[in-house]
Amino acid sequence: MTVVAVTGISGHVGRGLLPLLEQDPTVERIIGIDLVPPAQGGTKVEFHRADVRDEGIVALFQGADVVVHLAFILFLRPGQPDDWPDEVNIGGSQNVARAAAQAGVRRFVTLSSLLAYGGRPDNPIPILESYPLRGRLDFFYSRAKVMLERFLARFAREHPEMTVTILRACGVMGPRADPDRMAGYTTRPFFAIRNGPPMQMVHEEDVATAIHLAVRRDLPGAYNLAPDDWVKMADVMRAIGWPVLELPYGLVRLLTSLAYRTGRSLIHPKMLDELRYPIILSNVRLRAQGWAPRYSSRETFYAGLLLPLQGKRHVAGEAGAPSR
């Protein structure tokens, strides 16, 4: 029987993973760690309120076979210093990994991001796991993933007794997505980069099944986590009947920056710099381990966008004017 500790259990991905662990007959106990308890618990969950930066977190990992680290700061709000999330995303992640090793944990699983590769005009399509990590170090989230992966590469060599799994995910979306996170996609009209790059989006359920696979099996190293296809956002928005305005990159960035500074969107303009060029991930390596996506990028965009967009349409209909 397996004991699984999950940091960030109350977050978007943690909430999707929890039912799979609850239903898994080989999982005896779930040690849930977060600053707030999950909205829906379970019969196996033992919740602890803790900060990943706390050195005392090692005590919570005692008896755990697997640690799944999902506690990250995804967004900066206007006025917050760019290096503020580093304490959690880099320092906290390193602390969790060291504590797991100290507690004798056998497997350590965490999520990285396509942003670790970086958006560059010479990126191949698709990108394999062997491709160098060239994420922007001047953007907090890319920096965190690059620095964490560098650390974990050394850490895995220093701790051969532990299997370290890194799942490099493209964007994650689904019905559980935070409404604040979706605000940047629901402007009316949707501002798209003219001749913009294709994108991938992996469904939260497919992310959960990939993590669950790594909980149950040794998957050393890095694995891209993405669907089989890729699409252009402008095409997706048009397909669901949302107005689209394609503009030059510089103008879209200006509008993104304005929306961010005024609190209308959490999409940081430096994220747009990363996504200006294609970052398309090959999932061949993870598929070879038995994982398969249930949803395509297009289906995932629909799942994540339809509910907030329908809400916008409803508000607009009541107000008698376009919702902005």
Summary of the structure (lengths in Angstrom):
residues: 324
radius of gyration: 19.6
end to end distance: 51.5
largest distance: 63.1
contacts: 1097
relative contact order: 0.14
helix: 40%
strand: 19%
